[in-house]
């Protein structure tokens, strides 16, 4: 089981590092939100997240989202951060604040059909054209924003996972590229889309991501596994 005290201390350490990276990027402390990846936490362990002060939980699967909502719904905010199938949109949309991983125009259209006007999403960008990852190619983002507008969906920003590396600094150019894309799109598409969010950075590279402009980071196994108690 998760040690609530250890998790709170680990999150405080993450926040301190984020605040330091915010200063490097010329932003005040508190400018970046931590989304704790729920896939590393079983539903029965979810109350430990609340006790440790977690405010936003990101889920990758509908079944896990439903299970945790039954346990801690109303005490945290849920985001959806995994690949979302169109047939599951109707069940996901009412349960979450934000979908980080919209990766195609058909999905945008389905979200528009199932959600109310003004629903906000993030567009997933496949920066390196990796065959194993979904997302929009950078040169298709304007078309995606147009499609979102037709569907009545507001794009609140971009999300990306850079190519895998064990060196956080190797991800910096990709994070900076995402920020540049966001800035250009924001200038062209305001006020139709607000494009203020950059969801990028995970447990291994979140400091570099924040320095590059992230407004949301996804933290999971890097802290959860370190805060589990030995079972008797």
C-alpha positions in Angstrom: 0.0 0.0 0.0 1.0 3.6 -0.5 2.6 5.4 2.5 0.6 8.7 2.6 3.2 10.6 4.5 6.0 9.5 2.1 3.8 10.4 -0.9 3.1 13.8 0.5 6.8 14.4 1.1 7.7 13.1 -2.4 5.1 15.5 -3.9 6.5 18.4 -1.9 9.9 17.5 -3.3 8.5 17.5 -6.9 6.8 20.8 -6.3 10.0 22.4 -5.0 11.8 21.3 -8.2 9.0 22.6 -10.3 9.1 26.0 -8.5 12.8 26.2 -9.2 12.3 25.4 -12.9 9.6 28.1 -13.0 12.1 30.6 -11.8 14.5 29.6 -14.5 11.8 30.1 -17.1 10.7 33.5 -15.6 7.4 32.3 -14.1 6.2 32.4 -10.6 5.8 29.4 -8.3 2.5 27.7 -8.8 2.4 28.3 -12.6 2.6 24.5 -13.3 0.0 21.9 -12.4 1.0 18.4 -11.3 -1.2 15.6 -12.8 -0.6 12.3 -10.9 -0.8 9.4 -13.3 -3.4 7.0 -11.8 -2.4 3.9 -13.7 0.2 3.1 -11.0 -2.4 3.3 -8.2 -5.1 0.6 -7.6 -8.6 1.8 -6.8 -8.3 0.6 -3.2 -5.2 2.7 -2.8 -6.8 5.9 -4.2 -7.7 7.4 -0.8 -4.0 7.7 -0.1 -3.8 10.1 -3.0 -6.4 12.4 -1.4 -4.7 12.1 2.0 -1.4 13.1 0.4 -2.9 16.2 -1.1 -3.2 15.2 -4.7 -5.6 17.4 -6.6 -5.6 16.1 -10.2 -5.5 12.5 -11.2 -4.8 11.5 -14.8 -6.2 8.2 -16.0 -5.3 6.2 -19.2 -8.2 3.8 -19.2 -12.0 4.2 -18.8 -12.3 1.2 -16.5 -9.7 2.7 -14.1 -11.3 6.0 -14.2 -14.7 4.6 -13.3 -13.2 2.5 -10.5 -11.4 5.4 -8.9 -14.4 7.8 -9.4 -16.4 5.4 -7.2 -13.8 5.7 -4.4 -12.6 9.3 -4.5 -15.0 11.0 -6.9 -15.7 14.6 -5.7 -12.4 14.9 -3.8 -10.1 15.1 -6.8 -10.3 16.3 -10.4 -9.9 13.7 -13.1 -8.2 14.2 -16.5 -7.9 11.6 -19.3 -4.3 11.2 -20.5 -4.3 8.0 -22.5 -5.4 7.0 -26.0 -9.2 7.5 -26.2 -11.3 5.4 -28.5 -14.3 7.2 -30.1 -16.7 4.6 -28.7 -15.7 5.5 -25.1 -16.1 9.2 -25.5 -19.6 9.2 -24.1 -18.5 7.6 -20.9 -15.3 9.6 -20.5 -16.4 13.2 -21.2 -18.8 13.6 -18.2 -16.2 12.3 -15.8 -13.2 14.5 -16.7 -12.1 18.1 -16.7 -9.8 17.7 -19.6 -8.7 15.2 -22.3 -5.0 15.6 -22.9 -4.7 13.1 -25.8 -7.0 14.0 -28.7 -5.2 12.6 -31.7 -7.5 12.8 -34.7 -10.3 14.8 -36.3 -12.9 11.9 -35.9 -12.3 12.0 -32.2 -12.8 15.7 -32.1 -16.1 15.3 -33.9 -17.2 12.6 -31.5 -16.3 14.8 -28.5 -18.3 17.6 -30.0 -21.3 15.4 -30.4 -21.1 14.0 -26.8 -20.1 17.2 -24.9 -21.6 20.6 -24.4 -20.4 23.7 -26.1 -17.1 25.1 -24.9 -15.6 21.7 -23.9 -11.8 22.1 -23.7 -9.3 19.5 -24.9 -5.6 19.3 -25.7 -4.3 18.1 -29.0 -1.6 15.4 -29.0 1.3 16.2 -31.3 3.5 13.6 -32.8 6.6 15.7 -33.0 9.0 13.1 -34.3 6.6 11.3 -36.6 7.0 8.1 -34.6 5.0 5.2 -36.0 4.4 3.9 -32.5 2.7 7.1 -31.3 -0.6 8.7 -32.2 -1.1 12.4 -32.6 -1.3 15.2 -35.2 1.7 16.0 -37.3 2.7 19.6 -36.7 1.6 20.7 -40.2 -1.9 19.3 -39.5 -2.5 21.4 -36.4 -4.2 24.3 -38.1 -6.6 21.8 -39.8 -7.3 20.2 -36.4 -8.1 23.5 -34.9 -10.5 24.3 -37.7 -12.2 20.9 -37.2 -12.4 21.5 -33.4 -14.1 24.8 -34.1 -16.7 23.1 -36.4 -17.3 20.5 -33.6 -17.8 23.2 -31.0 -14.8 22.1 -29.1 -12.2 24.6 -27.6 -8.6 23.6 -27.9 -6.9 24.5 -24.6 -3.4 23.6 -25.6 -1.0 20.9 -26.8 0.4 17.7 -25.4 3.4 15.6 -26.6 5.6 12.8 -25.5 9.1 13.2 -27.0 11.1 10.2 -28.3 12.2 7.9 -25.5 15.5 8.7 -23.9 17.2 8.3 -20.6 18.7 11.8 -20.8 16.3 14.5 -19.9 18.3 17.1 -21.8 17.8 15.2 -25.0 14.0 16.0 -24.7 14.6 19.8 -24.3 14.5 20.5 -28.1 11.2 18.6 -28.5 9.7 20.5 -25.6 10.9 23.8 -27.0 9.4 22.8 -30.4 6.0 22.2 -28.8 6.1 25.6 -27.1 7.0 27.3 -30.4 4.1 25.5 -32.1 1.7 26.5 -29.4 2.8 30.1 -29.5 2.3 30.3 -33.3 -1.1 28.7 -33.1 -2.2 30.9 -30.3 -1.4 34.0 -32.3 -3.4 32.7 -35.3 -6.4 31.2 -33.6 -7.2 33.6 -30.7 -9.9 34.1 -29.5 -11.5 30.9 -30.9 -9.1 28.6 -29.0 -7.3 29.6 -25.8 -4.2 27.4 -26.3 -2.7 28.3 -22.9 -1.7 24.8 -21.8 1.4 22.7 -22.6 1.1 19.2 -21.1 4.6 17.8 -21.4 7.1 16.2 -19.1 6.9 13.1 -16.9 8.7 11.8 -13.8 12.1 11.6 -15.5 12.2 14.9 -17.4 9.6 17.2 -15.8 12.2 19.8 -14.7 13.5 20.3 -18.3 9.8 20.4 -19.5 9.0 23.2 -17.0 12.1 25.1 -18.0 10.9 24.9 -21.6 7.4 26.2 -20.8 5.2 23.3 -19.6 2.1 24.3 -17.7 1.2 20.7 -16.8 3.4 17.7 -15.9 2.4 14.1 -15.5 4.1 12.4 -12.5 3.6 8.7 -11.8 5.8 5.7 -11.2 8.8 7.9 -10.4 7.2 8.8 -7.1 4.5 6.1 -6.5 6.9 3.2 -6.4 9.1 5.0 -3.9 6.2 5.5 -1.5 4.9 2.0 -1.1 5.1 0.3 2.3 6.5 -3.2 2.7 3.6 -5.6 3.2 3.9 -7.6 6.5 
